[in-house]
Amino acid sequence: MGFPGETEEDFEFLMNWLTEAQIDRAGAFKYEAVDGAKANELDNHVPEDEKQERWDRFMTIQTEIAAAKAEAKIGSTIDVLIDEVGEADEEGMIGANGRSKADAPEIDGTVYLRDAEGLKPGDIIKAVIEEAEDYDLFAVPVK
């Protein structure tokens, strides 16, 4: 957001495209001058507060899209790659964290699993999605 010369009209074009495209995942960065970059020489640098405002608007819409897409997965069965398995809680329940094949570790959403007894990192299992929150899914392994 905020590349030198970017106008409000340019940004609105992007926002309209984002809304129409409904892509699952999109990230955005605020433009920053980098030593030696030709863009530093361009006119019409966007003020920092305007870059922040545009970034906030972009991420609000993208989060709404992602949340709706995640919610639409409730009740479906997906493959989950297990990243971590926790210790049993006071009730003896074991949870695990994983990701779908569309998720990168530490960047995209997480699939949180309950009833994860017998799972280990690296396992690929089928899980039924029970809940969703923004980019994250909550599931139970298919037994």
C-alpha positions as CSV (number, residue, x, y, z in Angstrom):
1,M,0.0,0.0,0.0
2,G,1.3,3.4,-0.8
3,F,3.7,3.0,-3.6
4,P,4.8,6.5,-4.8
5,G,2.2,7.9,-7.1
6,E,-0.6,5.5,-5.9
7,T,-3.8,7.4,-5.9
8,E,-7.0,6.8,-4.0
9,E,-8.5,5.8,-7.4
10,D,-5.8,3.2,-7.8
11,F,-6.4,1.9,-4.3
12,E,-10.2,1.7,-4.8
13,F,-9.5,-0.3,-8.0
14,L,-7.6,-2.8,-5.9
15,M,-10.3,-2.9,-3.2
16,N,-13.0,-3.5,-5.8
17,W,-10.9,-6.3,-7.3
18,L,-10.3,-7.9,-3.9
19,T,-14.0,-7.8,-3.1
20,E,-14.9,-9.3,-6.5
21,A,-12.1,-11.9,-6.6
22,Q,-12.8,-13.2,-3.1
23,I,-9.4,-14.9,-2.8
24,D,-8.8,-17.0,0.2
25,R,-5.5,-15.4,1.3
26,A,-3.9,-12.1,0.6
27,G,-1.3,-10.1,2.4
28,A,-0.3,-6.5,2.0
29,F,2.7,-4.4,3.0
30,K,3.0,-0.7,3.3
31,Y,5.6,0.7,0.9
32,E,8.9,1.7,2.5
33,A,11.8,3.4,0.9
34,V,14.8,1.1,0.5
35,D,18.3,2.4,0.1
36,G,19.2,2.4,-3.6
37,A,15.7,1.7,-4.9
38,K,14.6,3.7,-8.0
39,A,11.2,4.2,-6.4
40,N,12.8,6.6,-4.0
41,E,13.2,9.1,-6.8
42,L,9.5,9.0,-7.8
43,D,7.2,11.9,-7.1
44,N,4.0,11.9,-5.0
45,H,5.0,9.7,-2.1
46,V,2.0,8.7,-0.1
47,P,2.0,10.0,3.5
48,E,2.5,7.3,6.3
49,D,-0.9,7.9,7.8
50,E,-2.6,7.3,4.5
51,K,-0.6,4.1,3.9
52,Q,-1.7,2.9,7.3
53,E,-5.3,3.7,6.6
54,R,-5.2,1.9,3.2
55,W,-3.5,-1.1,4.8
56,D,-6.2,-1.2,7.5
57,R,-9.0,-1.1,4.9
58,F,-7.4,-3.8,2.8
59,M,-6.8,-6.2,5.8
60,T,-10.4,-5.6,7.1
61,I,-11.9,-6.7,3.8
62,Q,-9.4,-9.6,3.4
63,T,-10.1,-10.8,7.0
64,E,-13.9,-10.7,6.3
65,I,-13.4,-12.8,3.1
66,A,-11.1,-15.3,4.8
67,A,-13.5,-15.7,7.7
68,A,-16.5,-16.3,5.4
69,K,-14.4,-18.9,3.5
70,A,-13.3,-20.6,6.7
71,E,-16.9,-20.7,8.0
72,A,-18.0,-22.3,4.7
73,K,-15.7,-25.2,5.5
74,I,-17.6,-26.1,8.7
75,G,-18.9,-29.7,8.3
76,S,-16.4,-30.6,5.6
77,T,-13.5,-33.1,5.8
78,I,-10.0,-32.0,5.0
79,D,-6.5,-33.4,5.1
80,V,-4.4,-32.0,7.9
81,L,-0.6,-32.2,8.3
82,I,0.1,-32.4,12.0
83,D,2.8,-29.9,13.2
84,E,2.5,-30.2,17.0
85,V,0.9,-32.5,19.5
86,G,0.3,-31.3,23.0
87,E,0.3,-33.0,26.4
88,A,-2.9,-34.4,27.9
89,D,-4.9,-31.8,29.8
90,E,-6.4,-32.5,33.3
91,E,-9.3,-34.4,31.6
92,G,-6.9,-36.5,29.6
93,M,-7.7,-34.8,26.3
94,I,-4.8,-34.3,23.8
95,G,-4.9,-31.5,21.3
96,A,-2.8,-30.9,18.2
97,N,-2.0,-28.1,15.8
98,G,-1.7,-28.6,12.1
99,R,-2.5,-27.1,8.7
100,S,-4.3,-27.8,5.5
101,K,-2.3,-28.3,2.3
102,A,-3.1,-24.7,1.5
103,D,-1.5,-23.3,4.6
104,A,2.1,-22.3,5.1
105,P,3.5,-22.7,8.7
106,E,3.6,-19.6,10.8
107,I,2.0,-17.5,7.9
108,D,-1.5,-18.9,7.2
109,G,-4.2,-20.3,9.4
110,T,-3.9,-23.2,11.8
111,V,-6.1,-26.2,12.2
112,Y,-6.6,-26.9,15.9
113,L,-7.5,-30.5,16.7
114,R,-9.1,-32.0,19.7
115,D,-9.2,-35.7,20.5
116,A,-5.7,-36.0,19.0
117,E,-4.6,-39.2,20.8
118,G,-2.0,-41.2,18.9
119,L,-1.1,-38.4,16.5
120,K,2.5,-37.3,15.9
121,P,4.1,-34.5,14.0
122,G,4.3,-35.3,10.3
123,D,1.1,-37.4,10.3
124,I,-1.4,-36.5,7.6
125,I,-4.9,-37.2,8.7
126,K,-8.5,-36.5,7.7
127,A,-10.4,-34.1,10.0
128,V,-13.9,-32.7,10.2
129,I,-14.2,-29.0,10.6
130,E,-16.4,-28.1,13.5
131,E,-15.8,-24.3,13.9
132,A,-13.9,-21.5,12.2
133,E,-12.5,-18.1,13.3
134,D,-11.0,-15.8,10.8
135,Y,-8.1,-17.8,9.3
136,D,-8.2,-20.7,11.8
137,L,-10.2,-23.9,11.8
138,F,-11.1,-26.1,14.7
139,A,-11.6,-29.8,13.9
140,V,-11.7,-33.4,15.2
141,P,-9.8,-36.3,13.5
142,V,-11.9,-38.8,11.6
143,K,-11.5,-42.1,13.5
